[in-house]
């Protein structure tokens, strides 16, 4: 590949950016040049990056079957995925004798765009047009039937789930919106074909997309252990400067040709950092953001020997779907700095009251802080108790000022190095996937996606807030005489 150089404004020139992630199986032969030459003979010149994808996808095993049964491609919009679909569909008909090819997208408008491009190529080339038996141009029923009996069909997944998707080659655009139900219906139908190939092409899923299937395929591609998978991704690195045109070029292989500098500059000015990182720089959730607390600052306040001396405070956080819960401790150290650590992190939430009651009985506790939405608090005698116990708790409103103040205090303590943590993996992972959401004129922790578990860092945040706060409920228990005493 031609080396990349920079222009005066930072844009990459003299060659298109290589994929940031590339995994492809070992092959005995490869047909990618045949595909490129075929398209060129019809006046369609493929970009260098498109040929890179074909090279990874079109390898063959010694028995002549495709080495890659599944191909995944993640790249920002407008770089030319549709042109790849056109190339693969035509090659399937003219080079590989595939009888049925299906081009599918989440919306029919996207599938119809590919149909129109193919029709234009066929009609502009008399030798190709002569091979066509008929065009089906009715909306939602588009197809191209060749005199050989071969057919290219165009489908919208949103209209029919995964039914009717059995094909020799299945080209799925907008794979970030491919539901697990549709995918589970598609796979068995493809297994009946003698040499099938399935392409999943898309962009990083937004929080509103059903992106589980595409994310799993990406994960397999990054691990590089699936011998029947090819996966390529163009995206920026987490540490890249979002405003640097060199970053734009790295993530967009068609930068300077299909996508211009001014167009991306306009997008940058109108999008948030997260939107721009995902939509234009191809950065996936959990990667496509700058950490709220950078790794250097977090590393600087690490102390694995740290312990709390007084004002010991426990805090509980439960995930919204109640799949996990965390209990953390914060307190003051002998040197006057603050200490925080995760005490327990488990599946479910039913274990929390018993665990907290047991641990609290062995420590002098300043406070027990609970998110009021945790479902672990019950009111008795006008007081708030941890469910099933006599431990009185302090409530922190998830949508109120307490949470916003707690998050600000946690951030400030790390940045000012007035707190120490014990470098626990669960907390480190939680921080890596934790983002911000606006709250009460400030911000609070937010999960980057449904699978992100940030309960370790939220419970630590509440524990530190409680330890530094005098306006909390001192937990009590009933003594044998029936009197109330500070919980020991």
VMD Tcl script that draws the C-alpha trace (Angstrom):
set ca {
  {0.00 0.00 0.00}
  {1.24 3.48 -0.81}
  {2.69 5.26 2.24}
  {0.54 7.95 3.80}
  {1.76 11.53 3.97}
  {0.15 14.71 5.26}
  {-0.88 17.85 3.45}
  {-0.50 21.26 5.02}
  {-3.94 21.00 6.61}
  {-3.18 17.55 8.04}
  {-5.17 15.48 5.53}
  {-3.68 12.21 4.38}
  {-2.61 12.08 0.75}
  {-1.10 9.62 -1.73}
  {-3.01 6.55 -0.64}
  {-6.07 5.54 1.34}
  {-5.83 4.64 5.00}
  {-5.44 0.94 5.88}
  {-8.04 -0.67 8.14}
  {-7.40 -0.24 11.86}
  {-8.67 -3.80 12.40}
  {-8.17 -6.58 9.87}
  {-8.74 -10.29 10.35}
  {-8.94 -12.73 7.44}
  {-8.56 -16.52 7.13}
  {-5.66 -18.22 5.39}
  {-6.42 -19.04 1.75}
  {-5.11 -21.12 -1.15}
  {-6.35 -18.78 -3.91}
  {-8.06 -15.40 -4.18}
  {-10.55 -13.96 -6.66}
  {-10.48 -10.33 -5.58}
  {-8.52 -9.13 -8.62}
  {-11.03 -10.84 -10.92}
  {-13.81 -8.88 -9.24}
  {-11.91 -5.60 -9.56}
  {-11.07 -6.25 -13.23}
  {-14.68 -7.18 -13.97}
  {-16.01 -3.92 -12.55}
  {-13.32 -1.91 -14.35}
  {-14.37 -3.47 -17.66}
  {-17.80 -1.94 -17.10}
  {-16.36 1.47 -16.26}
  {-16.66 1.10 -12.48}
  {-13.32 1.69 -10.76}
  {-13.08 0.48 -7.19}
  {-11.27 2.44 -4.52}
  {-8.11 1.01 -3.05}
  {-9.84 0.42 0.29}
  {-12.68 -1.47 -1.43}
  {-10.13 -3.75 -3.05}
  {-8.60 -4.31 0.40}
  {-11.98 -5.56 1.63}
  {-12.42 -7.82 -1.40}
  {-8.96 -9.28 -0.88}
  {-9.89 -10.27 2.69}
  {-13.28 -11.63 1.65}
  {-12.75 -13.44 -1.65}
  {-10.15 -16.01 -0.62}
  {-10.79 -19.68 -1.42}
  {-9.89 -22.92 0.31}
  {-8.28 -25.87 -1.42}
  {-11.74 -27.36 -2.12}
  {-12.80 -24.19 -3.96}
  {-15.22 -23.00 -1.27}
  {-15.04 -19.56 0.31}
  {-12.50 -19.38 3.11}
  {-14.60 -16.66 4.79}
  {-18.18 -17.74 5.27}
  {-19.00 -14.44 7.02}
  {-17.56 -11.00 6.27}
  {-17.93 -8.01 8.57}
  {-17.18 -4.43 7.58}
  {-17.46 -1.41 9.86}
  {-16.74 1.99 8.35}
  {-18.34 5.43 8.62}
  {-21.12 6.45 6.26}
  {-20.59 7.69 2.71}
  {-17.27 5.93 2.19}
  {-18.60 3.60 -0.49}
  {-20.11 0.48 1.10}
  {-22.88 0.51 -1.51}
  {-20.32 0.28 -4.29}
  {-18.91 -2.84 -2.63}
  {-22.37 -4.41 -2.58}
  {-22.76 -3.66 -6.28}
  {-19.34 -5.19 -7.03}
  {-19.98 -8.36 -5.02}
  {-23.47 -8.86 -6.47}
  {-22.30 -8.51 -10.09}
  {-19.34 -10.79 -9.47}
  {-21.64 -13.40 -7.95}
  {-23.71 -13.49 -11.11}
  {-20.98 -13.17 -13.74}
  {-17.98 -14.88 -12.14}
  {-19.16 -17.31 -9.47}
  {-22.40 -18.68 -10.97}
  {-24.40 -17.87 -7.84}
  {-28.07 -18.47 -8.50}
  {-29.64 -16.19 -5.92}
  {-28.15 -13.07 -4.37}
  {-30.04 -10.97 -1.85}
  {-29.17 -7.36 -1.05}
  {-30.83 -6.31 2.17}
  {-30.96 -3.21 4.35}
  {-32.97 -2.19 7.37}
  {-34.96 0.26 5.24}
  {-36.17 -0.28 1.69}
  {-34.81 3.12 0.58}
  {-31.27 1.88 1.25}
  {-31.84 -1.39 -0.60}
  {-33.42 0.50 -3.51}
  {-30.35 2.74 -3.80}
  {-28.21 -0.35 -4.53}
  {-30.87 -1.60 -6.98}
  {-30.79 1.67 -8.91}
  {-26.98 1.62 -9.09}
  {-26.98 -1.89 -10.47}
  {-29.68 -1.05 -13.01}
  {-27.66 1.96 -14.18}
  {-24.55 -0.20 -14.74}
  {-26.52 -2.88 -16.57}
  {-28.37 -0.45 -18.80}
  {-25.20 1.52 -19.60}
  {-23.43 -1.62 -20.83}
  {-25.15 -3.29 -23.82}
  {-23.41 -6.64 -23.32}
  {-24.64 -6.78 -19.73}
  {-28.10 -5.48 -20.53}
  {-28.48 -8.26 -23.10}
  {-28.15 -10.82 -20.29}
  {-31.09 -9.40 -18.34}
  {-34.48 -11.04 -18.67}
  {-36.48 -8.56 -16.57}
  {-36.33 -5.86 -13.94}
  {-38.79 -5.74 -11.08}
  {-39.11 -2.07 -10.24}
  {-42.20 -2.11 -8.03}
  {-41.51 -0.56 -4.63}
  {-40.51 -3.18 -2.05}
  {-40.44 -5.87 -4.76}
  {-37.29 -4.94 -6.68}
  {-35.33 -7.66 -8.45}
  {-33.09 -8.27 -11.47}
  {-33.67 -11.57 -13.28}
  {-31.10 -12.78 -15.78}
  {-31.77 -14.99 -18.79}
  {-29.64 -17.66 -17.12}
  {-32.25 -17.89 -14.37}
  {-30.03 -16.15 -11.82}
  {-31.69 -13.48 -9.68}
  {-30.63 -10.54 -7.51}
  {-33.34 -9.56 -5.04}
  {-33.58 -6.50 -2.82}
  {-35.25 -6.74 0.57}
  {-35.95 -4.62 3.61}
  {-35.44 -6.60 6.82}
  {-37.87 -4.40 8.72}
  {-40.66 -5.69 6.53}
  {-40.15 -9.42 7.03}
  {-37.68 -10.36 9.74}
  {-35.37 -13.10 8.51}
  {-37.80 -15.06 6.38}
  {-36.95 -15.66 2.74}
  {-33.26 -14.85 3.09}
  {-31.85 -18.15 1.83}
  {-29.30 -17.22 -0.86}
  {-25.90 -18.13 -2.21}
  {-24.71 -14.66 -1.25}
  {-26.45 -12.44 1.29}
  {-25.35 -8.80 1.46}
  {-26.68 -7.14 4.61}
  {-26.27 -3.38 4.75}
  {-27.08 -1.38 7.92}
  {-25.91 -4.38 9.96}
  {-25.89 -2.20 13.08}
  {-29.70 -2.58 13.02}
  {-29.78 -6.34 12.43}
  {-31.84 -7.87 15.21}
  {-30.90 -11.11 16.90}
  {-34.31 -12.53 15.94}
  {-33.74 -11.79 12.25}
  {-30.20 -13.18 12.38}
  {-31.27 -16.41 14.07}
  {-33.88 -16.87 11.33}
  {-31.38 -16.14 8.54}
  {-28.52 -18.47 9.54}
  {-30.35 -21.82 9.20}
  {-31.59 -20.91 5.71}
  {-28.04 -20.09 4.60}
  {-26.70 -23.39 5.93}
  {-28.65 -25.25 3.26}
  {-26.65 -23.60 0.44}
  {-23.55 -25.44 -0.84}
  {-21.11 -22.50 -0.63}
  {-22.80 -19.53 1.03}
  {-21.29 -16.21 1.96}
  {-22.86 -13.59 4.22}
  {-21.68 -9.98 4.36}
  {-22.58 -7.71 7.29}
  {-21.75 -4.06 6.61}
  {-22.54 -1.11 8.78}
  {-21.49 1.61 11.17}
  {-21.08 1.49 14.96}
  {-24.52 1.00 16.57}
  {-26.02 3.94 18.43}
  {-27.52 3.36 21.90}
  {-30.94 3.08 20.21}
  {-29.88 0.45 17.64}
  {-30.29 -3.30 18.05}
  {-26.58 -3.86 17.46}
  {-25.95 -7.09 19.39}
  {-25.33 -9.24 16.29}
  {-22.93 -6.78 14.66}
  {-21.12 -6.25 17.97}
  {-20.62 -10.01 18.47}
  {-19.21 -10.36 14.96}
  {-16.88 -7.42 15.60}
  {-15.71 -9.00 18.84}
  {-14.88 -12.23 17.02}
  {-12.99 -10.23 14.39}
  {-10.93 -8.39 16.97}
  {-10.05 -11.63 18.77}
  {-9.10 -13.11 15.39}
  {-9.83 -16.72 16.33}
  {-12.66 -17.51 13.88}
  {-11.14 -19.21 10.83}
  {-14.29 -18.68 8.73}
  {-14.64 -14.96 9.40}
  {-13.14 -11.90 7.70}
  {-13.54 -8.59 9.53}
  {-12.28 -5.12 8.64}
  {-12.82 -1.84 10.46}
  {-11.87 1.73 9.69}
  {-12.00 3.82 12.85}
  {-10.04 6.24 14.98}
  {-8.15 5.32 18.15}
  {-9.45 6.44 21.57}
  {-6.44 8.72 22.03}
  {-6.76 10.40 18.60}
  {-7.54 14.10 18.35}
  {-11.13 14.44 17.12}
  {-10.32 17.78 15.47}
  {-7.28 16.65 13.51}
  {-7.94 16.05 9.78}
  {-5.36 13.27 9.93}
  {-7.75 11.46 12.30}
  {-10.59 12.03 9.86}
  {-8.53 10.48 7.08}
  {-7.54 7.49 9.23}
  {-11.18 6.64 9.91}
  {-12.55 7.46 6.44}
  {-10.75 5.64 3.63}
  {-12.59 7.74 1.04}
  {-11.49 11.03 2.62}
  {-10.52 13.46 -0.10}
  {-12.47 11.60 -2.79}
  {-16.04 10.69 -1.83}
  {-15.93 12.75 1.39}
  {-14.44 16.23 1.44}
  {-12.66 18.16 4.17}
  {-15.36 20.85 4.33}
  {-18.17 18.31 4.71}
  {-16.51 16.71 7.74}
  {-15.62 20.11 9.14}
  {-19.32 21.03 8.99}
  {-20.28 17.77 10.75}
  {-17.72 18.44 13.47}
  {-19.24 21.83 14.25}
  {-22.79 20.46 14.45}
  {-22.21 17.20 16.37}
  {-21.28 16.42 19.94}
  {-17.97 14.65 20.58}
  {-19.73 11.31 21.04}
  {-21.85 11.72 17.90}
  {-18.89 12.73 15.78}
  {-16.70 9.94 17.14}
  {-19.32 7.32 16.34}
  {-20.87 8.64 13.11}
  {-17.82 10.03 11.35}
  {-14.84 8.40 13.04}
  {-16.28 4.89 13.28}
  {-15.59 4.57 17.01}
  {-17.71 2.01 18.82}
  {-19.50 2.56 22.12}
  {-17.12 1.93 25.02}
  {-14.30 3.04 22.71}
  {-15.82 6.04 20.98}
  {-15.42 8.45 23.83}
  {-12.84 10.09 25.97}
  {-12.85 8.68 29.50}
  {-14.36 11.01 32.06}
  {-11.29 10.34 34.21}
  {-8.19 9.79 32.12}
  {-5.97 6.80 32.79}
  {-2.98 8.89 33.87}
  {-4.93 10.71 36.58}
  {-6.47 7.45 37.81}
  {-3.07 5.75 37.90}
  {-1.63 8.65 39.89}
  {-3.98 8.04 42.85}
  {-3.48 4.27 43.02}
  {-2.35 2.80 46.36}
  {-2.94 -0.90 46.84}
  {-2.01 -0.67 50.52}
  {-4.54 2.10 51.23}
  {-7.01 1.61 54.12}
  {-9.77 3.66 55.70}
  {-9.21 4.80 59.30}
  {-12.46 6.57 60.19}
  {-15.72 7.93 58.74}
  {-16.18 4.55 57.09}
  {-19.15 4.69 54.75}
  {-20.80 1.93 52.75}
  {-22.70 2.62 49.55}
  {-24.84 0.40 47.36}
  {-25.67 0.64 43.66}
  {-27.85 -1.72 41.61}
  {-27.88 -1.79 37.80}
  {-31.15 -0.67 36.11}
  {-31.94 -4.21 34.95}
  {-30.98 -5.58 38.39}
  {-28.45 -7.95 36.85}
  {-25.60 -6.77 39.09}
  {-25.01 -4.82 42.28}
  {-21.96 -3.37 44.00}
  {-21.08 -2.40 47.57}
  {-18.19 0.02 48.13}
  {-16.44 1.51 51.15}
  {-14.96 4.98 51.52}
  {-13.37 6.66 54.51}
  {-10.55 8.85 55.74}
  {-6.99 7.58 55.94}
  {-4.58 8.23 58.82}
  {-2.76 10.78 56.63}
  {-5.95 12.79 56.06}
  {-6.46 11.69 52.43}
  {-9.61 9.84 51.44}
  {-9.78 6.13 50.70}
  {-12.23 4.21 48.52}
  {-12.52 0.60 47.43}
  {-15.02 -1.87 46.03}
  {-16.01 -4.38 48.70}
  {-18.29 -6.68 46.72}
  {-19.64 -7.02 43.18}
  {-22.06 -9.84 42.33}
  {-24.89 -10.81 40.03}
  {-28.39 -9.89 41.14}
  {-29.28 -7.71 44.12}
  {-30.96 -10.01 46.64}
  {-27.63 -10.71 48.36}
  {-26.98 -7.07 49.27}
  {-28.91 -6.58 52.56}
  {-27.44 -9.67 54.21}
  {-23.96 -8.84 53.03}
  {-24.11 -5.24 54.24}
  {-25.57 -6.28 57.59}
  {-22.75 -8.78 58.10}
  {-19.95 -6.41 57.11}
  {-21.40 -3.45 58.99}
  {-21.56 -5.48 62.20}
  {-17.75 -5.72 62.14}
  {-17.02 -2.03 61.51}
  {-17.92 1.32 63.01}
  {-19.97 2.81 60.19}
  {-20.41 6.52 59.54}
  {-23.26 6.00 57.04}
  {-24.87 3.57 54.60}
  {-25.83 5.30 51.36}
  {-28.32 3.79 48.92}
  {-29.65 5.02 45.60}
  {-33.35 5.53 46.24}
  {-34.17 3.69 42.99}
  {-32.33 0.54 44.07}
  {-35.43 -1.23 45.35}
  {-33.53 -2.17 48.50}
  {-35.05 0.42 50.84}
  {-38.21 0.16 52.91}
  {-39.80 2.74 55.18}
  {-40.79 1.88 58.72}
  {-41.68 4.16 61.58}
  {-40.95 7.17 59.35}
  {-37.38 6.04 58.75}
  {-35.63 4.47 55.73}
  {-34.12 1.03 56.30}
  {-32.17 -1.39 54.18}
  {-34.76 -3.98 53.27}
  {-35.13 -6.78 55.84}
  {-32.68 -5.20 58.29}
  {-32.60 -2.65 61.07}
  {-29.90 -0.62 59.27}
  {-31.05 2.96 58.75}
  {-29.77 4.35 55.45}
  {-29.19 7.68 53.75}
  {-30.96 8.01 50.41}
  {-29.24 9.56 47.41}
  {-31.64 10.63 44.67}
  {-30.42 9.24 41.33}
  {-31.95 12.23 39.53}
  {-31.26 14.88 42.14}
  {-28.59 17.22 43.44}
  {-27.05 14.59 45.72}
  {-25.94 12.47 42.78}
  {-24.62 15.47 40.84}
  {-22.67 16.69 43.89}
  {-21.34 13.19 44.53}
  {-20.07 12.83 40.94}
  {-18.43 16.24 41.03}
  {-16.78 15.41 44.36}
  {-15.46 12.09 43.06}
  {-14.02 13.72 39.93}
  {-12.45 16.60 41.87}
  {-10.92 14.27 44.45}
  {-9.18 12.23 41.74}
  {-8.01 15.28 39.81}
  {-6.70 16.96 42.99}
  {-5.16 13.66 44.19}
  {-6.90 13.88 47.57}
  {-8.20 10.31 47.34}
  {-6.61 6.88 46.92}
  {-8.01 3.69 45.38}
  {-6.76 0.11 45.47}
  {-6.58 -0.52 41.69}
  {-9.39 -3.08 41.41}
  {-10.13 -4.46 37.91}
  {-13.93 -4.16 38.25}
  {-13.64 -0.45 39.02}
  {-11.12 0.13 36.24}
  {-13.42 -1.50 33.69}
  {-16.42 0.46 34.96}
  {-14.54 3.73 34.57}
  {-13.55 2.80 31.01}
  {-17.21 2.46 29.94}
  {-18.70 5.23 32.08}
  {-19.82 8.45 30.44}
  {-21.69 11.55 31.50}
  {-25.33 12.59 31.43}
  {-26.65 16.06 32.27}
  {-28.18 16.31 35.75}
  {-29.27 19.25 37.89}
  {-27.11 21.71 35.98}
  {-24.09 19.40 36.36}
  {-23.58 15.74 35.40}
  {-23.90 12.19 36.66}
  {-22.47 8.86 35.57}
  {-24.06 7.23 32.55}
  {-23.68 3.80 30.98}
  {-22.35 3.78 27.41}
  {-24.58 0.87 26.41}
  {-26.94 -1.66 27.90}
  {-24.19 -4.14 28.64}
  {-21.96 -1.67 30.47}
  {-21.84 -2.25 34.23}
  {-20.87 0.91 36.08}
  {-22.19 -0.08 39.52}
  {-18.64 -0.36 40.95}
  {-17.84 3.28 40.16}
  {-21.31 4.60 41.13}
  {-21.15 2.84 44.50}
  {-17.65 4.23 45.09}
  {-18.90 7.71 44.18}
  {-21.76 7.51 46.68}
  {-19.51 6.07 49.37}
  {-17.05 8.95 49.04}
  {-19.91 11.47 49.11}
  {-21.29 9.89 52.29}
  {-17.89 9.76 53.99}
  {-17.33 13.47 53.37}
  {-20.87 14.45 54.38}
  {-21.93 15.29 57.93}
  {-25.60 15.51 56.97}
  {-26.19 11.76 56.76}
  {-28.17 9.28 58.83}
  {-25.99 7.45 61.33}
  {-26.94 3.78 60.95}
  {-28.28 2.15 64.10}
  {-29.34 -1.27 65.28}
  {-31.45 -2.50 68.17}
  {-29.52 -3.72 71.19}
  {-30.63 -6.65 73.30}
  {-32.25 -4.18 75.69}
  {-34.32 -2.74 72.85}
  {-32.47 0.55 72.77}
  {-30.94 1.99 69.61}
  {-27.17 2.34 69.31}
  {-24.68 3.36 66.67}
  {-24.12 0.38 64.42}
  {-20.91 -1.47 65.29}
}
mol new
graphics top color blue
foreach p $ca { graphics top sphere $p radius 0.5 }
foreach p [lrange $ca 0 end-1] q [lrange $ca 1 end] { graphics top cylinder $p $q radius 0.2 }
display resetview
